[in-house]
Amino acid sequence: MSVNRSISIILLCAALPLAGCDSSRAPAFQLSEQSLGLSGFAQEKVQGELDAGFGSPAELVVWPELEVDFGQFGGTIGKVGPRPGTIRIGQTETDGLASLSTLGNEKLLSGLKGAAVVVAKASNAAESSDTVAPVETGSGENSGVSDVYRVASYDVDSRLLTVVDGAGQPVQLDVSEGDTVQVLGSALQSGRNLYLRHCMHCHGVSGDGAGPTAQYFKVKPRDYRQGVIKFSSTKAAVPRPSRDDLFRIVKLGVPGTYMPSFMLLPDDEVNLIVEYVRWLAMRGEMERKLNAWLTTSYSQAAVDEASSAEELEAEFKTEWADEAGDRIGQFGNDLKVDWQDADKPESVVNPSVPRTPSSSESIARGKKIFLSKDAKCASCHGETGRGNGPSTEAFNDVPGQPPGTKSDKPGLFDNWGNIVKPRDLTTGVFRGGRRPIDIYRRIHSGIKGTPMQAFGTTLKEEQIWDVVNYVLNIPFEEQKGGH
């Protein structure tokens, strides 16, 4: 990898649900259309960086600087043996290995197989008690690290850990009682296993929304690769969703869409899926950042138009050698900060005033705001809230593009290029949740990736609560023949 990382460890395949590691049908991450539009030499670099930083579905890569709970736990070696490649775990430094015996969850334990095992000598234990000692492993110049192994099995009752080398072969461990042992990546692998079982058919192996069943849907499943989730509790200026937002979506589903509820999944499994989805989103964002840097000068179209393709390739190699390390390091830091910010308490929209009680007066005030020229809610949702406002027939700005960039087709579109019909509020179905606070947050911060704008800076909190009361009352007015 062109950027220095404290650790980058490949996690080997652990019996993927759909196909084995050696199968020609094994899942694989796909490059985006933008990456495929790059010149061959630029595309090769993008693919190389993604492989080195994130790996493949069969061989995931731990990059701890990212804001992901990869799963890390360990302790000291109580005994070596009785068989080659086995370690009996003694005192634990964290609750990780100890808690596995109480979880009794095979899906969580399945993430151990193939996870990385890092051993540090007792003399270096102080350096590695909280974080793993700097080490990289993989291919090429980073291969051959002797103190990184793989989990072959772990018995929770005997606390016996069996390890193998990168090729899956037994090893003669150069370890002693008292050495520190750490296991990395079990949570990410468990999340992958659950994702491939429950989510991949719609959202795709790469998180691109192009799973095998997606072709049958009129509205395509969410493409995570932009890092944009429509229904979040975070402020408009915070681009990413929180873990709680993703947990709620997976657990409750999205009413009125193909996204089902996974209420029957245990919370710990939902949390593992959430971490893997976040990791997929970060992979997609890294790819987008690389493309944003390279597309203008080094696309295949630029090569075709160049007076000398050889000179352009030479220019690219020079620029890559000079800038790639710093740029990729900054990209990774940006990803970390964006996703960290989303989980900060101050990033969540929490009104400072309590909800205004729903009353005829509050509903009337909310309706006046809804129909006003300042809020312009009716321009999309229509005067009766049926989602048939005049904006649905106009040529509008394209979300995610510079202001004034008009679509060549009438209607409203989201960041993924899908036509968007504003919510028909008369149905009483609210995709992001129907709690008053859910609706408040959507009015305050908008719906990310869509034309639904934020009103947190233009409306007072009391006014937003009045609009919430009006919106929740619209279905009942419809039943009465009101409006």
ZIDARA-V692534 format. One line per field, one symbol per residue. burial: b if it has 16 or more other C-alpha atoms within 10 Angstrom, else e. A space follows every 10 residues. Layout:
burial=???
//
This chain:
burial=bbeebebbbb bbbbebeeee beeeeebebe beeebbbbbb ebbeebbebb bbbbbbbbbb bbbbebbbbb bbbbbbbbbb eeeebbbbbb ebbeebbbeb eeeeeebbbb bbbbbbbbbb bbeebeebbe ebbeebbbee eeeeeebbbb bbbbebeebb bbbbbbeeeb eebebbbbbb bbbbbbbbbb bbbbbbeebb bbbbbbbbbb beebeeeeeb bbbbbbbbbb bbbbbbebbb bbbebbbbbb bbbbbeeebe ebeeeeeebb bbbbbbbbbb bbbbbbbbeb beebbebbbb ebbeeeeeee ebbeebbeeb eeebeebbee bbeebbebbb bbbeeebbbb eeeebeeeee ebbebbbebb beeeeebbbb bbbbbbbbbe bbeeebbbbe eeeeeeeeee bbbbbeeebe bbbbbbeebb bbbeeebbbb bbbbbbbbbb bbbbbbeebe bbbbbbbbbb bbbbbeebee eee
//
